[in-house]
């Protein structure tokens, strides 16, 4: 048995020098044996040096979330412990499906699968958690729409970064 259930997403593989192959990846490790079952998330790059026959002769990983990528660096160990000891106090809520492309300290860069968004304009001076905007959205979600269909609510996400996505080539 293992401590972690591992998921590995390979985002890119490219030849960066005649004797080097570089990959971009995200690795998720769910510590299923711990009562709070934390998920550790790391993204980064791997650099492989190859000889003339194509055999890998060296391999180096670089995590996006730390600056000191030396083996068992205090910063790397601290990042593992920080994620391992993070206790989720809110319930797991449904969110649109996404892949983490980069997990850096303090933010994640995500690629979302297509999903439907319901939005409405809020009158000036109204608060986000109440008022006409919330009532109108709730009505739509619970069947007050043209199809008269209820739909599952998901957690909201701020996605107003279309220009940044286009700039980074993520669209």
CNS distance restraints for C-alpha pairs under 8 A (distance, minus, plus):
assign (resid   3 and name CA) (resid  31 and name CA) 5.78 0.50 0.50
assign (resid   3 and name CA) (resid  32 and name CA) 6.82 0.50 0.50
assign (resid   3 and name CA) (resid  33 and name CA) 6.28 0.50 0.50
assign (resid   4 and name CA) (resid  29 and name CA) 5.45 0.50 0.50
assign (resid   4 and name CA) (resid  30 and name CA) 5.18 0.50 0.50
assign (resid   4 and name CA) (resid  31 and name CA) 4.63 0.50 0.50
assign (resid   4 and name CA) (resid  32 and name CA) 6.25 0.50 0.50
assign (resid   4 and name CA) (resid  33 and name CA) 7.81 0.50 0.50
assign (resid   5 and name CA) (resid  29 and name CA) 5.58 0.50 0.50
assign (resid   5 and name CA) (resid  30 and name CA) 5.10 0.50 0.50
assign (resid   5 and name CA) (resid  31 and name CA) 6.70 0.50 0.50
assign (resid   5 and name CA) (resid  32 and name CA) 6.96 0.50 0.50
assign (resid   6 and name CA) (resid  27 and name CA) 7.10 0.50 0.50
assign (resid   6 and name CA) (resid  28 and name CA) 5.71 0.50 0.50
assign (resid   6 and name CA) (resid  29 and name CA) 4.62 0.50 0.50
assign (resid   6 and name CA) (resid  30 and name CA) 6.55 0.50 0.50
assign (resid   7 and name CA) (resid  27 and name CA) 5.77 0.50 0.50
assign (resid   7 and name CA) (resid  28 and name CA) 5.07 0.50 0.50
assign (resid   7 and name CA) (resid  29 and name CA) 6.52 0.50 0.50
assign (resid   8 and name CA) (resid  25 and name CA) 7.12 0.50 0.50
assign (resid   8 and name CA) (resid  26 and name CA) 5.92 0.50 0.50
assign (resid   8 and name CA) (resid  27 and name CA) 4.54 0.50 0.50
assign (resid   8 and name CA) (resid  28 and name CA) 6.40 0.50 0.50
assign (resid   9 and name CA) (resid  25 and name CA) 5.53 0.50 0.50
assign (resid   9 and name CA) (resid  26 and name CA) 5.17 0.50 0.50
assign (resid   9 and name CA) (resid  27 and name CA) 6.35 0.50 0.50
assign (resid  10 and name CA) (resid  23 and name CA) 7.30 0.50 0.50
assign (resid  10 and name CA) (resid  24 and name CA) 6.21 0.50 0.50
assign (resid  10 and name CA) (resid  25 and name CA) 4.49 0.50 0.50
assign (resid  10 and name CA) (resid  26 and name CA) 6.67 0.50 0.50
assign (resid  11 and name CA) (resid  23 and name CA) 7.39 0.50 0.50
assign (resid  11 and name CA) (resid  24 and name CA) 5.34 0.50 0.50
assign (resid  11 and name CA) (resid  25 and name CA) 5.33 0.50 0.50
assign (resid  11 and name CA) (resid  26 and name CA) 7.68 0.50 0.50
assign (resid  11 and name CA) (resid 101 and name CA) 7.36 0.50 0.50
assign (resid  12 and name CA) (resid  23 and name CA) 5.37 0.50 0.50
assign (resid  12 and name CA) (resid  24 and name CA) 5.07 0.50 0.50
assign (resid  12 and name CA) (resid  25 and name CA) 7.16 0.50 0.50
assign (resid  13 and name CA) (resid  21 and name CA) 7.01 0.50 0.50
assign (resid  13 and name CA) (resid  22 and name CA) 5.79 0.50 0.50
assign (resid  13 and name CA) (resid  23 and name CA) 4.42 0.50 0.50
assign (resid  13 and name CA) (resid  24 and name CA) 6.71 0.50 0.50
assign (resid  14 and name CA) (resid  21 and name CA) 5.68 0.50 0.50
assign (resid  14 and name CA) (resid  22 and name CA) 5.38 0.50 0.50
assign (resid  14 and name CA) (resid  23 and name CA) 6.43 0.50 0.50
assign (resid  15 and name CA) (resid  19 and name CA) 7.98 0.50 0.50
assign (resid  15 and name CA) (resid  20 and name CA) 5.95 0.50 0.50
assign (resid  15 and name CA) (resid  21 and name CA) 4.43 0.50 0.50
assign (resid  15 and name CA) (resid  22 and name CA) 6.22 0.50 0.50
assign (resid  16 and name CA) (resid  20 and name CA) 5.71 0.50 0.50
assign (resid  16 and name CA) (resid  21 and name CA) 5.75 0.50 0.50
assign (resid  16 and name CA) (resid  22 and name CA) 6.25 0.50 0.50
assign (resid  17 and name CA) (resid  21 and name CA) 7.07 0.50 0.50
assign (resid  19 and name CA) (resid  49 and name CA) 5.60 0.50 0.50
assign (resid  19 and name CA) (resid  50 and name CA) 5.17 0.50 0.50
assign (resid  19 and name CA) (resid  51 and name CA) 6.48 0.50 0.50
assign (resid  19 and name CA) (resid  52 and name CA) 7.72 0.50 0.50
assign (resid  20 and name CA) (resid  47 and name CA) 6.78 0.50 0.50
assign (resid  20 and name CA) (resid  48 and name CA) 5.48 0.50 0.50
assign (resid  20 and name CA) (resid  49 and name CA) 4.58 0.50 0.50
assign (resid  20 and name CA) (resid  50 and name CA) 6.01 0.50 0.50
assign (resid  21 and name CA) (resid  47 and name CA) 5.97 0.50 0.50
assign (resid  21 and name CA) (resid  48 and name CA) 5.15 0.50 0.50
assign (resid  21 and name CA) (resid  49 and name CA) 6.63 0.50 0.50
assign (resid  21 and name CA) (resid  50 and name CA) 7.67 0.50 0.50
assign (resid  22 and name CA) (resid  45 and name CA) 6.75 0.50 0.50
assign (resid  22 and name CA) (resid  46 and name CA) 5.63 0.50 0.50
assign (resid  22 and name CA) (resid  47 and name CA) 4.68 0.50 0.50
assign (resid  22 and name CA) (resid  48 and name CA) 6.31 0.50 0.50
assign (resid  23 and name CA) (resid  45 and name CA) 5.39 0.50 0.50
assign (resid  23 and name CA) (resid  46 and name CA) 5.19 0.50 0.50
assign (resid  23 and name CA) (resid  47 and name CA) 6.72 0.50 0.50
assign (resid  24 and name CA) (resid  43 and name CA) 7.59 0.50 0.50
assign (resid  24 and name CA) (resid  44 and name CA) 5.84 0.50 0.50
assign (resid  24 and name CA) (resid  45 and name CA) 4.56 0.50 0.50
assign (resid  24 and name CA) (resid  46 and name CA) 6.70 0.50 0.50
assign (resid  25 and name CA) (resid  43 and name CA) 5.62 0.50 0.50
assign (resid  25 and name CA) (resid  44 and name CA) 5.68 0.50 0.50
assign (resid  25 and name CA) (resid  45 and name CA) 6.24 0.50 0.50
assign (resid  25 and name CA) (resid 101 and name CA) 7.24 0.50 0.50
assign (resid  26 and name CA) (resid  41 and name CA) 7.27 0.50 0.50
assign (resid  26 and name CA) (resid  42 and name CA) 5.71 0.50 0.50
assign (resid  26 and name CA) (resid  43 and name CA) 4.10 0.50 0.50
assign (resid  26 and name CA) (resid  44 and name CA) 6.54 0.50 0.50
assign (resid  26 and name CA) (resid 100 and name CA) 6.66 0.50 0.50
assign (resid  26 and name CA) (resid 101 and name CA) 6.42 0.50 0.50
assign (resid  26 and name CA) (resid 102 and name CA) 7.06 0.50 0.50
assign (resid  26 and name CA) (resid 103 and name CA) 7.91 0.50 0.50
assign (resid  27 and name CA) (resid  41 and name CA) 5.89 0.50 0.50
assign (resid  27 and name CA) (resid  42 and name CA) 5.23 0.50 0.50
assign (resid  27 and name CA) (resid  43 and name CA) 6.07 0.50 0.50
assign (resid  28 and name CA) (resid  39 and name CA) 6.53 0.50 0.50
assign (resid  28 and name CA) (resid  40 and name CA) 5.65 0.50 0.50
assign (resid  28 and name CA) (resid  41 and name CA) 4.60 0.50 0.50
assign (resid  28 and name CA) (resid  42 and name CA) 6.47 0.50 0.50
assign (resid  29 and name CA) (resid  39 and name CA) 5.46 0.50 0.50
assign (resid  29 and name CA) (resid  40 and name CA) 5.00 0.50 0.50
assign (resid  29 and name CA) (resid  41 and name CA) 6.48 0.50 0.50
assign (resid  30 and name CA) (resid  37 and name CA) 6.45 0.50 0.50
assign (resid  30 and name CA) (resid  38 and name CA) 5.88 0.50 0.50
assign (resid  30 and name CA) (resid  39 and name CA) 4.21 0.50 0.50
assign (resid  30 and name CA) (resid  40 and name CA) 6.27 0.50 0.50
assign (resid  31 and name CA) (resid  37 and name CA) 5.16 0.50 0.50
assign (resid  31 and name CA) (resid  38 and name CA) 5.58 0.50 0.50
assign (resid  31 and name CA) (resid  39 and name CA) 6.20 0.50 0.50
assign (resid  31 and name CA) (resid  40 and name CA) 7.79 0.50 0.50
assign (resid  31 and name CA) (resid  84 and name CA) 7.79 0.50 0.50
assign (resid  32 and name CA) (resid  37 and name CA) 4.89 0.50 0.50
assign (resid  32 and name CA) (resid  38 and name CA) 7.44 0.50 0.50
assign (resid  33 and name CA) (resid  37 and name CA) 6.71 0.50 0.50
assign (resid  34 and name CA) (resid  38 and name CA) 7.50 0.50 0.50
assign (resid  36 and name CA) (resid  87 and name CA) 6.39 0.50 0.50
assign (resid  36 and name CA) (resid  88 and name CA) 7.29 0.50 0.50
assign (resid  38 and name CA) (resid  83 and name CA) 7.25 0.50 0.50
assign (resid  38 and name CA) (resid  84 and name CA) 5.92 0.50 0.50
assign (resid  38 and name CA) (resid  85 and name CA) 7.50 0.50 0.50
assign (resid  38 and name CA) (resid  86 and name CA) 6.83 0.50 0.50
assign (resid  38 and name CA) (resid  87 and name CA) 7.04 0.50 0.50
assign (resid  38 and name CA) (resid  88 and name CA) 7.71 0.50 0.50
assign (resid  39 and name CA) (resid  83 and name CA) 7.37 0.50 0.50
assign (resid  39 and name CA) (resid  84 and name CA) 7.30 0.50 0.50
assign (resid  40 and name CA) (resid  80 and name CA) 7.24 0.50 0.50
assign (resid  40 and name CA) (resid  83 and name CA) 5.55 0.50 0.50
assign (resid  40 and name CA) (resid  84 and name CA) 6.42 0.50 0.50
assign (resid  41 and name CA) (resid  83 and name CA) 7.87 0.50 0.50
assign (resid  41 and name CA) (resid 103 and name CA) 6.89 0.50 0.50
assign (resid  42 and name CA) (resid  63 and name CA) 6.56 0.50 0.50
assign (resid  42 and name CA) (resid  64 and name CA) 7.26 0.50 0.50
assign (resid  42 and name CA) (resid  65 and name CA) 7.15 0.50 0.50
assign (resid  42 and name CA) (resid 102 and name CA) 7.78 0.50 0.50
assign (resid  42 and name CA) (resid 103 and name CA) 5.88 0.50 0.50
assign (resid  43 and name CA) (resid  63 and name CA) 5.80 0.50 0.50
assign (resid  43 and name CA) (resid  64 and name CA) 5.73 0.50 0.50
assign (resid  43 and name CA) (resid  65 and name CA) 7.53 0.50 0.50
assign (resid  43 and name CA) (resid 100 and name CA) 7.86 0.50 0.50
assign (resid  43 and name CA) (resid 101 and name CA) 6.91 0.50 0.50
assign (resid  43 and name CA) (resid 102 and name CA) 5.24 0.50 0.50
assign (resid  43 and name CA) (resid 103 and name CA) 5.35 0.50 0.50
assign (resid  43 and name CA) (resid 104 and name CA) 7.64 0.50 0.50
assign (resid  44 and name CA) (resid  61 and name CA) 7.14 0.50 0.50
assign (resid  44 and name CA) (resid  62 and name CA) 5.40 0.50 0.50
assign (resid  44 and name CA) (resid  63 and name CA) 4.35 0.50 0.50
assign (resid  44 and name CA) (resid  64 and name CA) 5.00 0.50 0.50
assign (resid  44 and name CA) (resid 102 and name CA) 7.04 0.50 0.50
assign (resid  45 and name CA) (resid  61 and name CA) 5.83 0.50 0.50
assign (resid  45 and name CA) (resid  62 and name CA) 5.30 0.50 0.50
assign (resid  45 and name CA) (resid  63 and name CA) 6.75 0.50 0.50
assign (resid  45 and name CA) (resid  64 and name CA) 7.94 0.50 0.50
assign (resid  46 and name CA) (resid  59 and name CA) 6.92 0.50 0.50
assign (resid  46 and name CA) (resid  60 and name CA) 5.60 0.50 0.50
assign (resid  46 and name CA) (resid  61 and name CA) 4.38 0.50 0.50
assign (resid  46 and name CA) (resid  62 and name CA) 6.30 0.50 0.50
assign (resid  47 and name CA) (resid  59 and name CA) 5.62 0.50 0.50
assign (resid  47 and name CA) (resid  60 and name CA) 5.18 0.50 0.50
assign (resid  47 and name CA) (resid  61 and name CA) 6.43 0.50 0.50
assign (resid  48 and name CA) (resid  56 and name CA) 6.32 0.50 0.50
assign (resid  48 and name CA) (resid  57 and name CA) 7.44 0.50 0.50
assign (resid  48 and name CA) (resid  58 and name CA) 5.72 0.50 0.50
assign (resid  48 and name CA) (resid  59 and name CA) 4.58 0.50 0.50
assign (resid  48 and name CA) (resid  60 and name CA) 6.68 0.50 0.50
assign (resid  49 and name CA) (resid  56 and name CA) 5.76 0.50 0.50
assign (resid  49 and name CA) (resid  57 and name CA) 5.63 0.50 0.50
assign (resid  49 and name CA) (resid  58 and name CA) 5.13 0.50 0.50
assign (resid  49 and name CA) (resid  59 and name CA) 6.48 0.50 0.50
assign (resid  50 and name CA) (resid  54 and name CA) 5.37 0.50 0.50
assign (resid  50 and name CA) (resid  55 and name CA) 5.28 0.50 0.50
assign (resid  50 and name CA) (resid  56 and name CA) 4.37 0.50 0.50
assign (resid  50 and name CA) (resid  57 and name CA) 5.42 0.50 0.50
assign (resid  50 and name CA) (resid  58 and name CA) 7.22 0.50 0.50
assign (resid  51 and name CA) (resid  55 and name CA) 5.56 0.50 0.50
assign (resid  51 and name CA) (resid  56 and name CA) 6.63 0.50 0.50
assign (resid  51 and name CA) (resid  57 and name CA) 6.58 0.50 0.50
assign (resid  61 and name CA) (resid  69 and name CA) 7.74 0.50 0.50
assign (resid  62 and name CA) (resid  69 and name CA) 5.91 0.50 0.50
assign (resid  63 and name CA) (resid  67 and name CA) 7.93 0.50 0.50
assign (resid  63 and name CA) (resid  69 and name CA) 6.74 0.50 0.50
assign (resid  64 and name CA) (resid 102 and name CA) 6.90 0.50 0.50
assign (resid  64 and name CA) (resid 103 and name CA) 6.35 0.50 0.50
assign (resid  64 and name CA) (resid 104 and name CA) 5.19 0.50 0.50
assign (resid  64 and name CA) (resid 105 and name CA) 7.85 0.50 0.50
assign (resid  65 and name CA) (resid  79 and name CA) 7.69 0.50 0.50
assign (resid  65 and name CA) (resid 103 and name CA) 6.31 0.50 0.50
assign (resid  65 and name CA) (resid 104 and name CA) 4.12 0.50 0.50
assign (resid  65 and name CA) (resid 105 and name CA) 4.95 0.50 0.50
assign (resid  66 and name CA) (resid  75 and name CA) 6.46 0.50 0.50
assign (resid  66 and name CA) (resid  76 and name CA) 6.25 0.50 0.50
assign (resid  66 and name CA) (resid  79 and name CA) 7.51 0.50 0.50
assign (resid  66 and name CA) (resid 104 and name CA) 7.66 0.50 0.50
assign (resid  66 and name CA) (resid 105 and name CA) 7.46 0.50 0.50
assign (resid  67 and name CA) (resid  75 and name CA) 7.64 0.50 0.50
assign (resid  68 and name CA) (resid  73 and name CA) 6.40 0.50 0.50
assign (resid  68 and name CA) (resid  75 and name CA) 6.31 0.50 0.50
assign (resid  68 and name CA) (resid  76 and name CA) 6.98 0.50 0.50
assign (resid  69 and name CA) (resid  73 and name CA) 6.59 0.50 0.50
assign (resid  69 and name CA) (resid  76 and name CA) 6.73 0.50 0.50
assign (resid  70 and name CA) (resid  76 and name CA) 8.00 0.50 0.50
assign (resid  72 and name CA) (resid  76 and name CA) 6.26 0.50 0.50
assign (resid  72 and name CA) (resid  77 and name CA) 6.01 0.50 0.50
assign (resid  73 and name CA) (resid  77 and name CA) 6.16 0.50 0.50
assign (resid  74 and name CA) (resid  78 and name CA) 5.90 0.50 0.50
assign (resid  75 and name CA) (resid  79 and name CA) 6.19 0.50 0.50
assign (resid  76 and name CA) (resid  80 and name CA) 6.40 0.50 0.50
assign (resid  77 and name CA) (resid  81 and name CA) 6.23 0.50 0.50
assign (resid  78 and name CA) (resid  82 and name CA) 5.93 0.50 0.50
assign (resid  79 and name CA) (resid  83 and name CA) 6.26 0.50 0.50
assign (resid  80 and name CA) (resid  84 and name CA) 5.96 0.50 0.50
assign (resid  81 and name CA) (resid  85 and name CA) 5.88 0.50 0.50
assign (resid  82 and name CA) (resid  86 and name CA) 6.16 0.50 0.50
assign (resid  93 and name CA) (resid 154 and name CA) 6.74 0.50 0.50
assign (resid  93 and name CA) (resid 155 and name CA) 6.39 0.50 0.50
assign (resid  94 and name CA) (resid 153 and name CA) 7.57 0.50 0.50
assign (resid  94 and name CA) (resid 154 and name CA) 4.98 0.50 0.50
assign (resid  94 and name CA) (resid 155 and name CA) 6.28 0.50 0.50
assign (resid  95 and name CA) (resid 154 and name CA) 5.08 0.50 0.50
assign (resid  95 and name CA) (resid 155 and name CA) 5.37 0.50 0.50
assign (resid  95 and name CA) (resid 156 and name CA) 7.60 0.50 0.50
assign (resid  96 and name CA) (resid 112 and name CA) 6.93 0.50 0.50
assign (resid  96 and name CA) (resid 113 and name CA) 7.09 0.50 0.50
assign (resid  96 and name CA) (resid 115 and name CA) 6.63 0.50 0.50
assign (resid  96 and name CA) (resid 154 and name CA) 7.15 0.50 0.50
assign (resid  97 and name CA) (resid 112 and name CA) 5.92 0.50 0.50
assign (resid  97 and name CA) (resid 113 and name CA) 5.55 0.50 0.50
assign (resid  98 and name CA) (resid 110 and name CA) 6.22 0.50 0.50
assign (resid  98 and name CA) (resid 111 and name CA) 5.40 0.50 0.50
assign (resid  98 and name CA) (resid 112 and name CA) 4.12 0.50 0.50
assign (resid  98 and name CA) (resid 113 and name CA) 5.69 0.50 0.50
assign (resid  99 and name CA) (resid 110 and name CA) 5.59 0.50 0.50
assign (resid  99 and name CA) (resid 111 and name CA) 5.28 0.50 0.50
assign (resid  99 and name CA) (resid 112 and name CA) 6.50 0.50 0.50
assign (resid 100 and name CA) (resid 108 and name CA) 6.60 0.50 0.50
assign (resid 100 and name CA) (resid 109 and name CA) 5.97 0.50 0.50
assign (resid 100 and name CA) (resid 110 and name CA) 4.49 0.50 0.50
assign (resid 100 and name CA) (resid 111 and name CA) 6.48 0.50 0.50
assign (resid 101 and name CA) (resid 108 and name CA) 7.46 0.50 0.50
assign (resid 101 and name CA) (resid 109 and name CA) 5.48 0.50 0.50
assign (resid 101 and name CA) (resid 110 and name CA) 5.44 0.50 0.50
assign (resid 101 and name CA) (resid 111 and name CA) 6.80 0.50 0.50
assign (resid 102 and name CA) (resid 108 and name CA) 5.59 0.50 0.50
assign (resid 102 and name CA) (resid 109 and name CA) 4.99 0.50 0.50
assign (resid 102 and name CA) (resid 110 and name CA) 7.11 0.50 0.50
assign (resid 103 and name CA) (resid 107 and name CA) 6.36 0.50 0.50
assign (resid 103 and name CA) (resid 108 and name CA) 4.57 0.50 0.50
assign (resid 103 and name CA) (resid 109 and name CA) 6.57 0.50 0.50
assign (resid 104 and name CA) (resid 108 and name CA) 6.08 0.50 0.50
assign (resid 111 and name CA) (resid 170 and name CA) 7.41 0.50 0.50
assign (resid 118 and name CA) (resid 137 and name CA) 7.10 0.50 0.50
assign (resid 119 and name CA) (resid 137 and name CA) 6.93 0.50 0.50
assign (resid 120 and name CA) (resid 133 and name CA) 6.19 0.50 0.50
assign (resid 120 and name CA) (resid 136 and name CA) 7.45 0.50 0.50
assign (resid 120 and name CA) (resid 137 and name CA) 6.96 0.50 0.50
assign (resid 121 and name CA) (resid 133 and name CA) 6.57 0.50 0.50
assign (resid 122 and name CA) (resid 126 and name CA) 6.60 0.50 0.50
assign (resid 122 and name CA) (resid 132 and name CA) 6.85 0.50 0.50
assign (resid 122 and name CA) (resid 133 and name CA) 4.99 0.50 0.50
assign (resid 123 and name CA) (resid 132 and name CA) 7.52 0.50 0.50
assign (resid 123 and name CA) (resid 133 and name CA) 7.54 0.50 0.50
assign (resid 126 and name CA) (resid 130 and name CA) 7.27 0.50 0.50
assign (resid 126 and name CA) (resid 131 and name CA) 6.04 0.50 0.50
assign (resid 126 and name CA) (resid 132 and name CA) 7.76 0.50 0.50
assign (resid 127 and name CA) (resid 131 and name CA) 6.62 0.50 0.50
assign (resid 128 and name CA) (resid 133 and name CA) 7.65 0.50 0.50
assign (resid 128 and name CA) (resid 134 and name CA) 7.26 0.50 0.50
assign (resid 129 and name CA) (resid 134 and name CA) 6.52 0.50 0.50
assign (resid 130 and name CA) (resid 134 and name CA) 5.43 0.50 0.50
assign (resid 130 and name CA) (resid 135 and name CA) 7.34 0.50 0.50
assign (resid 131 and name CA) (resid 135 and name CA) 6.45 0.50 0.50
assign (resid 132 and name CA) (resid 136 and name CA) 6.01 0.50 0.50
assign (resid 133 and name CA) (resid 137 and name CA) 6.30 0.50 0.50
assign (resid 134 and name CA) (resid 138 and name CA) 6.04 0.50 0.50
assign (resid 135 and name CA) (resid 139 and name CA) 6.10 0.50 0.50
assign (resid 136 and name CA) (resid 140 and name CA) 6.34 0.50 0.50
assign (resid 137 and name CA) (resid 141 and name CA) 6.17 0.50 0.50
assign (resid 138 and name CA) (resid 142 and name CA) 6.11 0.50 0.50
assign (resid 139 and name CA) (resid 143 and name CA) 6.45 0.50 0.50
assign (resid 139 and name CA) (resid 144 and name CA) 5.03 0.50 0.50
assign (resid 139 and name CA) (resid 145 and name CA) 7.79 0.50 0.50
assign (resid 140 and name CA) (resid 144 and name CA) 4.34 0.50 0.50
assign (resid 140 and name CA) (resid 145 and name CA) 5.06 0.50 0.50
assign (resid 140 and name CA) (resid 150 and name CA) 7.72 0.50 0.50
assign (resid 141 and name CA) (resid 145 and name CA) 7.58 0.50 0.50
assign (resid 141 and name CA) (resid 149 and name CA) 7.81 0.50 0.50
assign (resid 141 and name CA) (resid 150 and name CA) 5.50 0.50 0.50
assign (resid 141 and name CA) (resid 151 and name CA) 5.47 0.50 0.50
assign (resid 141 and name CA) (resid 152 and name CA) 7.37 0.50 0.50
assign (resid 141 and name CA) (resid 153 and name CA) 7.16 0.50 0.50
assign (resid 142 and name CA) (resid 149 and name CA) 7.13 0.50 0.50
assign (resid 142 and name CA) (resid 150 and name CA) 4.48 0.50 0.50
assign (resid 142 and name CA) (resid 151 and name CA) 6.53 0.50 0.50
assign (resid 143 and name CA) (resid 147 and name CA) 7.58 0.50 0.50
assign (resid 143 and name CA) (resid 148 and name CA) 4.58 0.50 0.50
assign (resid 143 and name CA) (resid 149 and name CA) 4.50 0.50 0.50
assign (resid 143 and name CA) (resid 150 and name CA) 4.28 0.50 0.50
assign (resid 143 and name CA) (resid 151 and name CA) 7.45 0.50 0.50
assign (resid 144 and name CA) (resid 148 and name CA) 5.69 0.50 0.50
assign (resid 144 and name CA) (resid 149 and name CA) 7.43 0.50 0.50
assign (resid 144 and name CA) (resid 150 and name CA) 7.87 0.50 0.50
assign (resid 145 and name CA) (resid 149 and name CA) 6.75 0.50 0.50
assign (resid 161 and name CA) (resid 165 and name CA) 6.23 0.50 0.50
assign (resid 162 and name CA) (resid 166 and name CA) 6.18 0.50 0.50
assign (resid 163 and name CA) (resid 167 and name CA) 6.11 0.50 0.50
assign (resid 164 and name CA) (resid 168 and name CA) 6.16 0.50 0.50
assign (resid 165 and name CA) (resid 169 and name CA) 6.02 0.50 0.50
assign (resid 165 and name CA) (resid 170 and name CA) 4.98 0.50 0.50
assign (resid 165 and name CA) (resid 171 and name CA) 5.85 0.50 0.50
assign (resid 166 and name CA) (resid 170 and name CA) 6.02 0.50 0.50
assign (resid 166 and name CA) (resid 171 and name CA) 5.66 0.50 0.50
